[in-house]
Amino acid sequence: MTKSKIKNIEHIFPILAVDESTNVVVSKNADLTIGFRLKLPEVFTPSDADYDTLHTTFVRALATLPNGYVVHKQDWFLEQRHQLNDDTRAYIANNNYLAYENELHFLERTYIEQRSYVFITRPTQEITRRKSLNSSLLKNHYVPKDALDAKFWKEFLDTVIQFSSILESTAKIKCDIMKPVDWLGSETESGIFQQYFTLSLTDTTLQDLQMKDELRVGGNYTQTFTLADLEDFPTTLSNAQILEKYSTDSTKFPTSLGSQLGLMLGCNHIFNQVFYLEDSDHLSNKLTAEMRRHNSFSAWSKENMVAFEAKDAFIEEMKAEGRRPVRVHYNVLTWHENKEKLEEYRSQTASAISRMGFRPRIANWDAETLFWSCIPGNAAEIGLDNLVLCFSEEAVCLWNMEGNYQDTVFTPNGVRLTDRFGKPIMVDPFFKPMEKGLINNRNFMVVGPSGSGKSFGMNALFYYLRSHGVHISIVDVGHSYRRLCDTLGGRYITYEESNPLSFNPFYVKGLHPDAETEESIANLLEALWKKDNELTTKSEEITISDIVSNYFGFLRKEWEGGRKHFPCFNTFYDYTQQVYPKIFTQNQGRANIEFDLQNFLYVLRPYAKGGKYEYLLNSRQNIDLMELPFVVYELDNIKDHPVLFPVTTIMIMNNYVRKLFTVRGVLKMLVIEEAWKALAKDNFATFLKWCSKTVRKHYGSLGVVTQEVDDLVGNAFVKDAIINNSPIKFLFDQSNYEKRFDDIMQTLGLSEKQANIILSINRMNDSNRPKYKEMALLIGDYTKVYGVEMSKTAYATFTTEKREVEEIADLTLHRYHGNTEAGIKAWARGERFN
């Protein structure tokens, strides 16, 4: 009976040491290696031109390395489960039930985490003299003496630094050198060696490496696919391919060829890409000698003539075009603790390789030695028999060039969204981009046709912004934010006959308005007095400002005497009528010349006591709108009213300006939601233009939400104010406008790359995920698509579907006695009121 040999991994482990002073890994063969953790471009964001740039950069970097070097690019893709970190728990504790429900919705969500490394190795022995059977897994080796020479090390370090500098020169790749702790780990975190032998980022338990019958690593069953035979390669290679599911009739959506074995392969796997840099002269001599032998036997075998012609063409191209010859090996290691699940992975991996144009081949007899040679820092043991000869340009085409979205699991001021694979992330559109200098203000615009998920997405955005402390004032036409307002405890202002709109621009605590407040009240009075196109003279502006200033002075004096008049339009009107005429005369004001006081009082009479609109500017309730963190002005019922609508819009402007100048320490956001036709007034357009250029200085943000870009383009004044001053853009499904998207591109100043990304929205959403819709976020020139996916409870809060809104309203009113939270939760559980 034969017994299996058991080896102590400590004795055969190929790595000897990691030098702390140089970060160099030394193998027992005395091969020297330096590793880098790579930050690659985010998946689904590069253009065709970007892939060409990346490809050229990798080829240029390889060209700096001397002959005989080995480059091992290793991309890890590991199944992880979404967990709550301490920051997320603190966030939930400080917010209402929606934050908890959303985090519970994503808890344990499986996603793929990607990590990319590149290891540069200077072998002490030429790779072409090594066979895979010489692996340190199978036998020991002696160390060459020159490997201990200091000059040998210095040359190596200088070469590697030059390699990394070229990679970083495009600003698309970042290289972080791996330090000893990254290789060896610490008391709290595992290093890459331990991770490789457990196939886990967090498991600190080392298990036996089982190689009897099949390779098992860290208790996982494994399967290895290889791409190391030219017979399995396609006839042509490109650095990118078209991703059909995100393309349209008019756009082509590119991804790197290697992405099929990257994030597009949604299972546990490691993609190894090993390069050995050949000596062109030595190779040419070797191939020439082989060609002589082929020619000698060409009469006996046609295959010899074919081989002769192929090698002759290879040498000719290498010399004529200065091509760099390399020997390459690619393999994909997949694993799972469940053998049946691994069979699914095998099928997925084989399909991915086939989509790249290669023939999938499973490593049946050498999976163990391939695993061993792909230990980080040990790629020099790959063996000549596992390498295939080609040029560096073609070889780099297979490299995976994309990584995960760089948004984190939690970030202050973030909005809970998903990447395009469903990974939960938090996205900060307003604060981090400003800190990084990507934008110079926080103004934004939102464009999405009816049914695109625009209103739902904005409900989610505003919920998270408010939960992070942002003050938000929304001007709406369409009742999109009623339940959100109730949920956040905000103020919902709408017109009802039994409860008409009412404001009070004159209410100022302490009766000491600042200059900005006095100016906003004066502007309100001018707007009420004059027609839209009627000009105000300088003397009229001065007089109105003087009336306002003296009115508050009068009130303060009266209060000191115990006569506490309530600040409102009524007392202002009385003061202007009874007290101010004397002051006007003392100031040498002339009636009907500097100022027509009688006309002023006559025009404003309807808003005073006994007038038709007495309720409008004398409120004793809505006196704190400036201080409230969440206010919705719903204008649907008055959008066509000739008096109430313009006065209300003026009051909205007045309140926001006062908030802008007096509330400090928080971002103050004004959002105009689908109200363009109603708000297409010259005075409001002037206000928006002022806002777009001024709010930045006072920690403010102006947002505009609309169904079509045409809504903005129709008014050149507004177009200049909104589009040109909104560096943040949220675009929802634009497929309805695909045929005329060139116009939208021109209007919004979009590049072809951005257009391709935007038109991929909702093209092939994952039917296995809970209901979601996608949106594109544009920050400056950068564009990414996110999934807007919420818990059932949040969905019930944010939905604007008429049937669902009515169901929730009926349930809330009739079964839960008007309790909005109870009604929302009940609907989310599936309850309905019949």
Summary of the structure (lengths in Angstrom):
residues: 834
radius of gyration: 35.0
end to end distance: 76.3
largest distance: 123.2
contacts: 2683
relative contact order: 0.11
helix: 43%
strand: 18%
